[in-house]
Amino acid sequence: MDHFLYKDGQLFAEGVPVAEIAAEVGTPFYLYSLNTFLRHFRLFDEALNWGPHLVCYAMKAASNQAILSALAKEGAGMDVVSGGEYARAVAAGVPGDRIVFSGVGKTQDEIRAALTGGIRQFNVESEPEMRAISEVAVSLGIEAPIAIRVNPDVDAKTHAKIATGKSENKFGIPIARAREVYAEAAALPGLRVVGIDVHIGSQLTQLEPFEQAYKKVAELTEVLRADGHGITRLDLGGGLGIPYARSNEAPPLPADYGALIERTVGHLGCEIEIEPGRLVVGNAGILVTRVIYLKEGEGRDFLILDAAMNDLIRPAMYEAHHEIVPVIEAGVAAELKPYDIVGPVCESGDTFAKGRLMPPLVAGDLVAFRSAGAYGAVMASEYNSRPLVPEVLASGDQFAVIRARPSFDEMIKRDTIPEWL
Ligand SMILES: *Cc1c(COP(=O)(O)O)cnc(C)c1O
């Protein structure tokens, strides 16, 4: 459920007409609904209420400071994957003991910054990384809490670019080698083993791969405890999918996911951590854009928008489907026509949809990409020197620009021409 609904024939973000925001901010822009993502966060939190837990929002999905700060006030933890994300989490008021650090390539500088600033745990992805954390921890005289990310070799049944839990992926250590690696962890100075970490992929639309993975984690917990390791936390990753197309069958609900976690690992008495990203913000954001031209082609007509692949790369990168809806609702009698919906960037890949059935539209009309809140703005670039797309937050009957569109001048001034040139 989200708070982007039609009222009196036009699309609203909570209590604000989207067209009103577009008139003030200009297009394209991302628009988030505060009460939608807060609600999604709370659903996860409630789903784990059967025991001690922390929901660590995977902030790579959408990392604007306003979003982070709203979640921090709800008591959210954060899952960060870079020094920059760690700095953002801290700046948004998230205490270090609620930040987990994931990612396969943490540098010594990033490890040092997290240890000095405070960290709940590092999710270790390889032995060389584990040794690096040990070295930095010893040099600082600060003990590093770690969980080791195991790769359970299960098929997440999702798009290949976002599957991470098969043995061919770069993530984690093979579960079959876990005992060996935990033994090394216990022997290394400066490390304190606190748990096990697993994350099998993103946009999962079934619970079964989670079930397979979590059962393996439960077995491993018993084995590692018998080896003498203090496994008190299980970080079960993120990955629960969202409905992108209206025709999709609905993906599992957070409540069912929480019940699955209780069923598979609840008996172990561990504190549970989960790292949802997409489900928290995905349907809490839309990309609002304007039609620049209707272009009649040979055998197909094009709808040329002022948003492009640099603003929303998911269709080009993952063949992702987004619902594209008019901001002013079409009448029930409106006849739908197929369009190729494209942006102005000089790449054939700058195509959002092919043969998409749309109601009649003319140049100047506003349309919105639904389900664009996750992996949207954060993946935007300034390719073709299109200024970084702004972000707006709506709550009730108010809205605010939470990241302004840079002017051409600001964009150009970021570069420097060397004196000697
Ligand atoms: C990307 C990622 C997540 C979040 O995945 P979603 O599909 O957005 O829920 C969680 N944990 C790790 C380690 C990730 O890389």
The ligand as an SDF file (V2000), in Angstrom:
LIG
                    3D

 15 15  0  0  0  0  0  0  0  0999 V2000
   21.4170   -4.5460   -1.2640 C   0  0  0  0  0  0  0  0  0  0  0  0
   21.5540   -5.1940    0.0500 C   0  0  0  0  0  0  0  0  0  0  0  0
   20.4650   -5.2170    0.9500 C   0  0  0  0  0  0  0  0  0  0  0  0
   19.1140   -4.6670    0.6040 C   0  0  0  0  0  0  0  0  0  0  0  0
   18.4470   -5.4180   -0.3570 O   0  0  0  0  0  0  0  0  0  0  0  0
   16.9410   -5.0500   -0.7420 P   0  0  0  0  0  0  0  0  0  0  0  0
   16.6150   -5.9550   -1.8520 O   0  0  0  0  0  0  0  0  0  0  0  0
   16.9290   -3.6270   -1.1440 O   0  0  0  0  0  0  0  0  0  0  0  0
   16.0920   -5.2890    0.4710 O   0  0  0  0  0  0  0  0  0  0  0  0
   20.6820   -5.7800    2.1900 C   0  0  0  0  0  0  0  0  0  0  0  0
   21.8850   -6.2930    2.5490 N   0  0  0  0  0  0  0  0  0  0  0  0
   22.9360   -6.2940    1.7150 C   0  0  0  0  0  0  0  0  0  0  0  0
   24.2150   -6.8780    2.1580 C   0  0  0  0  0  0  0  0  0  0  0  0
   22.8130   -5.7530    0.4350 C   0  0  0  0  0  0  0  0  0  0  0  0
   23.8480   -5.7560   -0.3890 O   0  0  0  0  0  0  0  0  0  0  0  0
  1  2  1  0
  2  3  1  0
  2 14  2  0
  3  4  1  0
  3 10  2  0
  4  5  1  0
  5  6  1  0
  6  7  2  0
  6  8  1  0
  6  9  1  0
 10 11  1  0
 11 12  2  0
 12 13  1  0
 12 14  1  0
 14 15  1  0
M  END
$$$$
